Every structure is written in C-alpha cells, then in structure tokens.
Amino acid sequence: MNFGLYSDKARDISFESHLLSLEQEPRQILLEIRDFVKSLGSNVIEEIRPHRIVYAKSLTFRTFLDIQPRNNALVISIRKNRTEPASVNTIQSSLQSADIKTQIAAAYTSIK
C-alpha cells in the first residue's frame, strides 16, 4: 500500500523489485519474514519504498518494522514504541532469522 509520500515513479516500486537485488539466501529470508509479518494480523500495513519495505500496524503509529535489502543481507530495524530507539539487526542467514521473528512479534504486540 502506498500513501502518496513519493512521486508517481516511486509508486512503481514493487516488492519483487527488492527481491531482484538480493542473493538467494537473503531473498528467501525476506519472503519468510514478509509472510510472517502479514500473518501477525489483518491490520498490518505494508508500504514498499524505493530503498526499503516498511510495516505498520496503523496509520497513527507509522512503523514497527523497516527492512532494507542489501545484496547479501537484510538490515532490519524494529520499533516497539515511539519513545525507544529502533533496534537494528543485519541478517545474512536463516539461522539469524528465527530470533528476529520473535522480536518482530513482540514489537507488533506492544503497539496499541
């Protein structure tokens, strides 16, 4: 979903365009995380931006998850609330993605 924050060109950015720039393992991790995040609730909003993918629970709290695809890794920022700084993690292997899902679920749950 795009909220018109960028030009028309930016609206042409698709989730798939982010997959093209990734190597195989981070591509698979991104797909798994996307499915996981969308399964958290029907109120999850996905916004595809030119250099990242952002997930929000509502329009009033903009984001709880920000994923920046980077060739051989994903830079994942998780925010539990507006006052705490985001925790930033770089994920390169599927072993690292299990713990990150726990953190994402906790962030999603903590947002009221």
Contact map, one row per residue, 1 for C-alpha under 8 A:
1110000000000000000000000000000000000000000011110000000000000000000000000000000000000000000000000000000000000000
1111100000100000000000000000000000000000000000110000000000000000000000000000000000000000000000000000000000000000
1111100000000000000000000000000000000000000000100000000000000000000000000000000000000000000000000000000000000000
0111111000100000000000000000000000000000000000000000000000000000000000000000000000000000000000000000000000000000
0111111000000000000000000000000000000000000000000000000000000000000000000000000000000000000000000000000000000000
0001111111100000000000000000000000000000000000000000000000000000000000000000000000000000000000000000000000000000
0001111111100000000000000000000000000000000000000000000000000000000000000000000000000000000000000000000000000000
0000011111110000000000000000000000000000000000000000000000000000000000000000000000000000000000000000000000000000
0000011111111000000000000000000000000000000000000000000000000000000000000000000000000000000000000000000000000000
0000011111111000000000000000000000000000000000001100000000000000000000000000000000000000000000000000000000000000
0101011111111100000000000000000000000000000000001000000000000000000000000000000000000000000000000000000000000000
0000000111111100000000000000000000000000000000000000000000000000000000000000000000000000000000000000000000000000
0000000011111110100000000000000000000000000000011100000000000000000000000000000000000000000000000000000000000000
0000000000111111110000000000000000000000000000010000000000000000000000000000000000000000000000000000000000000000
0000000000001111111000000000000000000000000000010000100000000000000000000000000000000000000000000000000000000000
0000000000000111111100000000000000000000000000000000000000000000000000000000000000000000000000000000000000000000
0000000000001111111110000000000000000000000000000000000000000000000000000000000000000000000000000000000000000000
0000000000000111111111000000000000000000000000000011000000000000000010000000000000000000000000000000000000000000
0000000000000011111111000010010000000000000000000000000000000000000010000000000000000000000000000000000000000000
0000000000000001111111000000000000000000000000000000000000000000000000000000000000000000000000000000000000000000
0000000000000000111111100000000000000000000000000000000000000000000011100000000000000000000000000000000000000000
0000000000000000011111110110000000000000000000000000000000000000000011111000000000000000000000000000000000000000
0000000000000000000011111110000000000000000000000000000000000000000000110000000000000000000000000000000000000000
0000000000000000000001111111000000000000000000000000000000000000000000000000000000000000000000000000000000000000
0000000000000000000000111111100000000000000000000000000000000000000000010000000000000000000111000000000000000000
0000000000000000000001111111110000000000000000000000000000000000000000111100000000000000001111000000000000000000
0000000000000000001001111111111000000000000000000000000000000000000000000000000000000000000000000000000000000000
0000000000000000000000011111111100000000000000000000000000000000000000000000000000000000000000000000000000000000
0000000000000000000000001111111110000000000000000000000000000000000000000000000000000000000011001000000000000000
0000000000000000001000000111111111000000000000000000000000000000000000000100000000000000000000000000000000000000
0000000000000000000000000011111111100000000000000000000000000000000000000000000000000000000000000000000000000000
0000000000000000000000000001111111110000000000000000000000000000000000000000000000000000000000000000000000000000
0000000000000000000000000000111111111000000000000000000000000000000000000000000000000000000000001000100000000000
0000000000000000000000000000011111111100000000000000000000000000000000000000000000000000000000000000000000000000
0000000000000000000000000000001111111110000000000000000000000000000000000000000000000000000000000000000000000000
0000000000000000000000000000000111111111000000000000000000000000000000000000000000000000000000000000100000000000
0000000000000000000000000000000011111111100100000000000000000000000000000000000000000000000000000000000110000000
0000000000000000000000000000000001111111110100000000000000000000000000000000000000000000000000000000000000000000
0000000000000000000000000000000000111111110000000000000000000000000000000000000000000000000000000000000000000000
0000000000000000000000000000000000011111110100000000000000000000000000000000000000000000000000000000000010010000
0000000000000000000000000000000000001111111100000000000000000000000000000000000000000000000000000000000000000000
0000000000000000000000000000000000000111111100000000000000000000000000000000000000000000000000000000000000000000
0000000000000000000000000000000000000000111110000000000011000000000000000000000000000000000000000000000000000000
0000000000000000000000000000000000001101111111000000001111000000000000000000000000000000000000000000000000000000
1000000000000000000000000000000000000000001111100000001111000000000000000000000000000000000000000000000000000000
1000000000000000000000000000000000000000000111110000111100000000000000000000000000000000000000000000000000000000
1110000000000000000000000000000000000000000011111000111000000000000000000000000000000000000000000000000000000000
1100000000001110000000000000000000000000000001111101110000000000000000000000000000000000000000000000000000000000
0000000001101000000000000000000000000000000000111111110000000000000000000000000000000000000000000000000000000000
0000000001001000000000000000000000000000000000011111000000000000000000000000000000000000000000000000000000000000
0000000000000000010000000000000000000000000000001111100000000000000110000000000000000000000000000000000000000000
0000000000000000010000000000000000000000000000011111110000000000011110000000000000000000000000000000000000000000
0000000000000010000000000000000000000000000001111011111000000000011100000000000000000000000000000000000000000000
0000000000000000000000000000000000000000000001111001111100000011111000000000000000000000000000000000000000000000
0000000000000000000000000000000000000000000111100000111110000111110000000000000000000000000000000000000000000000
0000000000000000000000000000000000000000000111000000011111101111100000000000000000000000000000000000000000000000
0000000000000000000000000000000000000000001110000000001111101111000000000000000000000000000000000000000000010010
0000000000000000000000000000000000000000001110000000000111111100000000000000000000000000000000000000000000000000
0000000000000000000000000000000000000000000000000000000111111100000000000000000000000000000000000000000000000000
0000000000000000000000000000000000000000000000000000000001111100000000000000000000000000000000000000000000000000
0000000000000000000000000000000000000000000000000000000111111111000000000000000001000000000000000000000000000010
0000000000000000000000000000000000000000000000000000001111111111000000000000000000000000000000000000000000000000
0000000000000000000000000000000000000000000000000000011110001111110000000000001000000000000000000000000000000000
0000000000000000000000000000000000000000000000000000011110001111110000000000011110000000000000000000000100110000
0000000000000000000000000000000000000000000000000000011100000011111000000001111000000000000000000000000100000000
0000000000000000000000000000000000000000000000000001111000000011111100000001110000000000000000000000000000000000
0000000000000000000000000000000000000000000000000001110000000000111110000111100000000000000000000000000000000000
0000000000000000000000000000000000000000000000000011100000000000011111000111000000000000000000000000000000000000
0000000000000000011011000000000000000000000000000011000000000000001111101110000000000000000000000000000000000000
0000000000000000000011000000000000000000000000000000000000000000000111111110000000000000000000000000000000000000
0000000000000000000011100100000000000000000000000000000000000000000011111000000000000000000000000000000000000000
0000000000000000000001101100000000000000000000000000000000000000000001111100000000000000000100000000000000000000
0000000000000000000001000100000000000000000000000000000000000000000011111110000000000000011110000000000000000000
0000000000000000000000000100010000000000000000000000000000000000001111011111000000000000011100000000000000000000
0000000000000000000000000000000000000000000000000000000000000000001111001111100000000001111000000000000000000000
0000000000000000000000000000000000000000000000000000000000000000111100000111110000000001111000000000000000000000
0000000000000000000000000000000000000000000000000000000000000000111000000011111000000111100000000000000000000000
0000000000000000000000000000000000000000000000000000000000000001110000000001111100000111000000000000001100100000
0000000000000000000000000000000000000000000000000000000000000011100000000000111111011110000000000000000000100000
0000000000000000000000000000000000000000000000000000000000000001000000000000011111010100000000000000000001110110
0000000000000000000000000000000000000000000000000000000000000001000000000000001111110000000000000000000000100110
0000000000000000000000000000000000000000000000000000000000001000000000000000001111111000000000000000000000000000
0000000000000000000000000000000000000000000000000000000000000000000000000000000011111000000000000000000000000000
0000000000000000000000000000000000000000000000000000000000000000000000000000001111111100000000000000000000000000
0000000000000000000000000000000000000000000000000000000000000000000000000000001001111110000000000000000000000000
0000000000000000000000000000000000000000000000000000000000000000000000000000111100011111000000000000000000000000
0000000000000000000000000000000000000000000000000000000000000000000000000000111000001111100000000000000000000000
0000000000000000000000000000000000000000000000000000000000000000000000000011110000000111110000000000000000000000
0000000000000000000000000000000000000000000000000000000000000000000000000011100000000011111000000000000000000000
0000000000000000000000000000000000000000000000000000000000000000000000001111000000000001111100000000000000000000
0000000000000000000000000100000000000000000000000000000000000000000000001111000000000000111111011000000000000000
0000000000000000000000001100000000000000000000000000000000000000000000011100000000000000011111010000000000000000
0000000000000000000000001100100000000000000000000000000000000000000000001000000000000000001111111000000000000000
0000000000000000000000001100100000000000000000000000000000000000000000000000000000000000001111111100000000000000
0000000000000000000000000000000000000000000000000000000000000000000000000000000000000000000011111100000000000000
0000000000000000000000000000000000000000000000000000000000000000000000000000000000000000001111111111000000000000
0000000000000000000000000000100010000000000000000000000000000000000000000000000000000000001011111111100000000000
0000000000000000000000000000000000000000000000000000000000000000000000000000000000000000000001111111110000000000
0000000000000000000000000000000000000000000000000000000000000000000000000000000000000000000000011111111000000000
0000000000000000000000000000000000000000000000000000000000000000000000000000000000000000000000011111111100000000
0000000000000000000000000000000010010000000000000000000000000000000000000000000000000000000000001111111110000000
0000000000000000000000000000000000000000000000000000000000000000000000000000000000000000000000000111111111000000
0000000000000000000000000000000000000000000000000000000000000000000000000000010000000000000000000011111111100000
0000000000000000000000000000000000001000000000000000000000000001100000000000010000000000000000000001111111110000
0000000000000000000000000000000000001001000000000000000000000000000000000000000000000000000000000000111111111000
0000000000000000000000000000000000000000000000000000000000000000000000000000000100000000000000000000011111111100
0000000000000000000000000000000000000000000000000000000000000001000000000000011110000000000000000000001111111110
0000000000000000000000000000000000000001000000000000000010000001000000000000000100000000000000000000000111111110
0000000000000000000000000000000000000000000000000000000000000000000000000000000000000000000000000000000011111111
0000000000000000000000000000000000000000000000000000000000000000000000000000000110000000000000000000000001111111
0000000000000000000000000000000000000000000000000000000010001000000000000000000110000000000000000000000000111111
0000000000000000000000000000000000000000000000000000000000000000000000000000000000000000000000000000000000001111
